[in-house]
Amino acid sequence: MRLLGLGLLLALASSSALAGGLSLDVNTTLSPSTGDVSTFTGKCDVELGPFSLAAALEYEKIGFTWLLGGVAWDAGVAGVTWQGLVGLVTETLLYSKTTGWIFFGGARYSLTHVAADPDLDGAFDHGLLLQVTGFLPGAVKFDSLTMFGVDELTVSFTQPGVQGEYEFELRPQPGLPYFPYFTAQKFLLTGMFGGIKAESETLIARTGFSHQRFSLTLRLGFLSLELNSVFELKSHAITLTPSLNLDCGWLRIYTEVTTQTPSFIGGFTVYGIRIRTMVGGIFLEAMVSLDEVNHDLVLDPYTTRLSVEIGQATACHRRAIFRTDIYFEDGLDWGKVDVCLRGPLARNAEVWSRIGIGTTGISNWGLGGRLSW
């Protein structure tokens, strides 16, 4: 299976010689003490007219870990796509998603089959999703989702000894028999009416009616209000969710609601601040996270990041970039600095080098490149 992963990536790259479009990205991280490769990521995208192929291969110290592949055929009025994830450590196919779609009568009809093996036991969970999308008069969008053995929760995959993790949005429900096992029917209506976004959601589960939700979203300058009214069989709930849009380009203040009732806004909490500006040809940015536990604004475990980026035009009409990111812990104690130098070799090729320096010395060193035509 590992040879299959390498073979697929090489086959995609070699087939691009006959194609009009190719993009190949390679990123490598080296151990400063030994010079050994600690992580490797290779991505290849190929376009062959209406066909497209994609592959992503990952490597860690224990060897090659993941192979993510995709194939698509798009004829404008119809098409087919497939996406799959292979665990190279367990040498098994973990996730497969195949979608066929067609435009007819002003609507898009699609049928999706998904199969997943998150438990790594060789037993796949299967499901089908039938979706119809169309537009009604007045720019109102209509969606009908009929689910057989699937739901809209995420499904994640891990492997023994592997740090990375993959997650997909469409999940086959575990433990259910294969199609035709009806699980849910959802109807969605969305539209814009004079600056107000309106949405209606009706969900019917296998056991019967689940809920009916009406939602209105209104933006008043820097303040946005979302009103939700949810009807269930024996209950009715109304919630008002306000949010502040404090983003004027150079300054953004991240906020969230603290307490509220259906008719009362208790207050807002500021959990982050971002400042960015250009001085001459130099880009400056500062990001401060006041609650990194609940909001991931800065690379953990740091709470502040200062960034400086300098760009310079080259003879091949591409930009060479030098960037420095300095990270601080609580109390503005220096944590580490990442330095990256990116430069073009030609119009369709560029390379870069990254180095990380922590409190104990060099923590990582990476090399990468991109080739496209």
C-alpha positions in Angstrom: 0.0 0.0 0.0 2.9 2.4 0.6 4.2 1.7 -2.8 0.7 2.3 -4.1 0.7 5.7 -2.5 4.0 6.7 -4.0 3.0 5.2 -7.4 -0.2 7.2 -7.5 1.6 10.5 -6.7 4.2 9.8 -9.4 1.6 8.8 -11.9 -0.3 12.0 -11.4 2.9 14.0 -11.8 4.0 12.1 -14.9 0.6 12.3 -16.6 0.7 16.1 -16.3 3.3 16.2 -19.1 0.4 15.7 -21.5 -1.9 18.1 -19.7 -2.4 21.9 -19.8 -2.3 22.4 -16.1 -0.1 21.1 -13.3 0.6 22.3 -9.8 3.1 20.5 -7.6 3.9 21.5 -4.0 6.5 19.9 -1.7 7.2 20.8 1.9 9.8 19.1 4.1 10.8 19.6 7.7 14.2 18.5 8.9 15.5 17.7 12.4 18.2 20.3 13.2 20.2 17.8 15.3 20.4 14.9 12.9 19.3 16.3 9.5 16.7 13.6 9.2 13.3 14.3 7.5 10.7 14.6 10.3 7.7 15.6 8.2 7.0 15.7 4.4 4.0 16.8 2.5 3.6 16.5 -1.3 0.6 17.8 -3.2 -0.1 17.4 -6.9 -3.0 18.8 -8.9 -3.5 18.0 -12.6 -6.1 19.3 -15.1 -6.8 17.3 -18.3 -9.6 19.3 -20.0 -12.8 18.4 -18.1 -10.9 16.0 -15.9 -8.9 16.9 -12.8 -6.8 14.8 -10.5 -5.4 15.6 -7.1 -3.2 13.7 -4.6 -1.6 14.7 -1.2 1.0 12.5 0.4 2.2 12.9 4.0 5.2 11.5 5.9 6.3 11.5 9.5 9.2 9.9 11.4 7.5 6.5 11.3 7.1 6.6 7.5 4.4 7.6 5.0 1.2 8.2 6.9 -1.6 9.5 4.7 -2.6 9.5 1.0 -5.6 11.8 0.1 -6.7 11.5 -3.5 -9.4 12.9 -5.7 -10.7 12.6 -9.3 -13.3 14.8 -11.0 -15.1 15.1 -14.3 -17.0 18.3 -15.0 -18.9 18.7 -18.3 -20.7 21.8 -17.2 -24.2 20.3 -17.0 -23.1 17.1 -15.3 -20.2 15.6 -13.5 -18.8 13.0 -11.2 -16.3 13.5 -8.3 -14.5 11.1 -6.0 -12.5 11.7 -2.9 -10.7 9.1 -0.8 -8.4 8.8 2.2 -5.9 6.0 2.6 -4.1 5.2 5.9 -0.6 4.2 4.8 0.3 3.0 8.4 -2.7 0.6 8.6 -2.6 0.1 4.8 -6.4 0.5 4.5 -8.9 2.7 2.7 -10.5 4.8 5.4 -12.9 7.2 3.7 -14.6 7.2 0.2 -17.0 9.9 -1.1 -18.5 9.7 -4.6 -20.9 12.3 -6.0 -22.7 12.4 -9.3 -24.6 15.5 -10.3 -26.6 17.0 -13.1 -28.3 20.3 -13.9 -31.9 19.9 -15.2 -34.8 22.3 -15.3 -32.9 25.1 -13.5 -32.0 22.8 -10.5 -29.0 20.8 -9.5 -29.6 17.1 -8.6 -26.8 15.2 -6.9 -26.4 11.7 -5.3 -23.5 11.1 -2.9 -22.3 7.8 -1.6 -20.0 7.7 1.5 -18.2 4.9 3.1 -16.0 5.2 6.3 -14.0 3.0 8.6 -13.1 5.2 11.6 -12.6 2.2 13.9 -9.9 0.7 11.6 -11.6 -2.7 11.8 -12.2 -3.3 8.1 -16.0 -2.9 8.5 -17.3 0.1 6.5 -20.3 2.2 7.4 -22.2 3.3 4.3 -24.7 6.0 3.4 -26.4 7.9 0.7 -27.4 11.6 0.3 -29.8 12.9 -2.3 -29.7 16.6 -2.7 -31.8 19.0 -4.9 -30.8 22.7 -5.1 -32.8 25.3 -7.0 -33.6 29.0 -7.0 -37.1 30.3 -6.6 -38.4 33.8 -7.6 -36.9 36.6 -5.5 -33.4 35.1 -5.2 -34.6 32.5 -2.8 -32.5 29.4 -2.6 -34.1 26.0 -2.0 -32.4 22.8 -0.8 -33.8 19.4 -0.2 -31.5 16.8 1.5 -32.7 13.2 1.8 -30.4 11.1 4.0 -30.0 7.4 4.0 -27.7 6.2 6.7 -25.8 9.5 6.9 -25.9 12.6 9.0 -24.2 16.1 8.9 -21.9 15.4 11.8 -18.2 15.1 11.2 -16.2 11.9 11.1 -12.5 11.9 12.0 -9.6 9.5 11.4 -6.5 8.7 13.3 -3.8 6.0 13.1 -1.5 4.4 15.7 1.6 6.5 16.2 0.5 9.2 13.8 0.2 12.8 15.0 -2.0 14.0 12.1 -5.7 13.7 11.9 -8.2 14.0 9.1 -11.9 15.1 9.4 -14.8 15.0 6.9 -18.1 16.7 7.2 -20.5 14.0 5.8 -20.6 11.0 8.2 -22.2 7.5 7.7 -24.0 6.7 10.9 -22.2 3.8 12.6 -24.0 0.6 13.3 -26.8 1.1 10.7 -27.7 -1.4 8.0 -26.9 -0.3 4.4 -29.3 1.5 2.1 -32.3 1.9 2.1 -32.3 3.0 5.7 -33.9 6.4 5.9 -32.4 8.7 8.5 -33.6 12.2 7.9 -35.2 14.7 5.4 -34.2 18.4 5.6 -35.7 21.3 3.7 -33.9 24.7 3.6 -35.1 28.0 2.3 -32.7 31.0 2.3 -33.0 34.5 0.9 -32.1 38.2 1.2 -34.8 40.7 1.6 -33.7 44.4 1.9 -30.5 43.6 3.8 -32.2 41.0 6.0 -31.1 37.3 5.6 -34.0 34.9 6.2 -33.8 31.2 6.6 -36.3 28.4 7.2 -35.2 24.8 8.2 -37.5 21.8 8.5 -36.1 18.5 9.7 -38.0 15.3 9.7 -36.1 12.3 11.4 -36.8 8.6 11.0 -39.0 8.8 14.1 -41.1 11.7 12.8 -41.0 15.5 13.0 -37.9 16.9 14.6 -38.1 20.7 14.5 -38.9 23.8 12.5 -36.5 26.7 12.7 -37.0 30.2 11.4 -34.0 32.6 11.4 -33.5 36.3 10.7 -30.1 38.0 10.5 -29.9 41.8 10.5 -26.8 43.9 10.3 -27.0 47.5 11.7 -23.6 49.0 11.1 -21.1 47.3 13.5 -23.9 45.3 15.2 -25.4 42.1 13.8 -28.5 40.4 15.3 -29.6 36.8 14.7 -33.0 35.8 15.8 -33.9 32.1 15.9 -37.3 30.6 16.6 -37.3 26.8 17.0 -40.5 24.8 17.2 -40.4 21.2 18.4 -43.3 18.9 19.3 -43.6 20.0 22.9 -41.5 23.1 23.1 -40.7 26.5 21.5 -37.5 28.4 22.0 -36.5 31.9 20.9 -32.9 33.1 21.0 -31.3 36.4 20.1 -27.6 36.2 19.2 -25.9 39.6 18.8 -22.4 40.1 17.5 -20.1 43.0 16.9 -18.4 43.6 13.6 -15.4 45.6 14.8 -13.2 45.3 11.7 -12.1 48.5 10.0 -9.3 46.9 8.0 -6.2 48.0 10.0 -7.9 47.2 13.4 -10.1 44.2 14.3 -11.5 43.5 17.8 -12.7 40.0 18.4 -15.8 39.8 20.6 -18.5 37.4 21.8 -21.7 37.6 23.8 -21.4 37.0 27.5 -24.9 36.7 28.8 -28.3 37.2 27.2 -32.0 36.4 27.4 -34.5 36.5 24.4 -35.0 40.3 25.1 -31.8 41.4 26.9 -28.2 41.6 25.8 -26.0 41.2 28.9 -22.7 42.3 27.4 -19.7 41.4 25.2 -16.3 40.0 26.0 -13.2 41.0 24.0 -11.0 37.9 23.4 -8.6 39.2 20.7 -7.1 42.2 18.9 -5.4 42.3 15.5 -3.6 45.3 14.1 -2.2 45.3 10.6 -0.7 48.1 8.4 1.7 48.8 5.5 4.7 51.1 6.0 6.3 51.7 2.7 6.7 48.2 1.2 6.7 46.5 4.7 3.7 44.7 6.0 3.3 44.7 9.8 0.8 42.7 11.9 0.2 42.2 15.6 -2.2 39.6 17.0 -3.0 39.4 20.6 -5.2 36.6 22.0 -6.9 37.2 25.4 -8.5 33.8 25.6 -6.4 31.2 23.7 -8.1 28.4 25.5 -11.5 28.9 23.8 -10.3 30.8 20.7 -7.4 29.7 18.6 -6.1 33.0 17.2 -2.4 32.4 17.8 -0.3 29.3 17.6 -0.6 27.4 20.9 0.8 27.8 23.5 1.6 31.4 22.6 -0.8 34.4 23.1 0.9 37.1 21.0 2.3 37.1 17.5 4.3 40.0 15.8 4.8 39.6 12.0 7.0 41.5 9.6 6.8 40.8 5.9 8.9 42.4 3.1 8.3 41.9 -0.6 10.4 42.6 -3.6 9.6 42.3 -7.3 11.9 40.2 -9.4 12.8 40.0 -13.0 10.3 37.2 -13.7 7.4 39.4 -12.5 7.1 37.4 -9.2 7.6 38.6 -5.7 10.4 37.4 -3.3 9.1 37.5 0.3 11.0 37.6 3.6 8.7 37.1 6.6 9.4 36.9 10.4 6.9 35.8 13.0 7.8 36.3 16.6 5.7 34.5 19.3 5.3 35.5 22.9 3.8 33.6 25.9 1.7 35.1 28.7 3.4 38.1 30.2 5.1 38.8 26.9 7.9 36.3 27.5 9.6 35.5 24.3 8.7 32.0 23.0 10.1 31.5 19.5 10.7 33.1 16.1 9.9 31.7 12.7 11.7 33.0 9.6 10.7 32.3 6.0 12.4 33.3 2.8 10.4 32.6 -0.4 11.6 33.4 -3.9 10.8 32.6 -7.5 13.2 30.6 -9.7 11.1 31.4 -12.8 7.6 32.5 -13.7 6.2 29.1 -12.9 8.5 27.9 -10.1 9.3 29.1 -6.6 11.2 27.7 -3.5 11.2 28.6 0.1 13.0 27.9 3.3 11.7 28.1 6.9 13.6 28.0 10.2 12.2 28.0 13.8 14.3 29.2 16.7 13.0 28.6 20.2 14.3 29.2 23.7 16.7 26.2 23.5 17.9 26.9 19.9 16.8 25.8 16.5 13.6 23.8 16.7 12.9 23.1 13.1 14.1 23.8 9.5 12.0 23.3 6.5 12.4 23.4 2.7 9.7 23.6 0.1 8.9 24.4 -3.5 6.0 24.9 -6.0 6.0 24.1 -9.7 3.0 24.9 -12.0 2.2 25.4 -15.6 
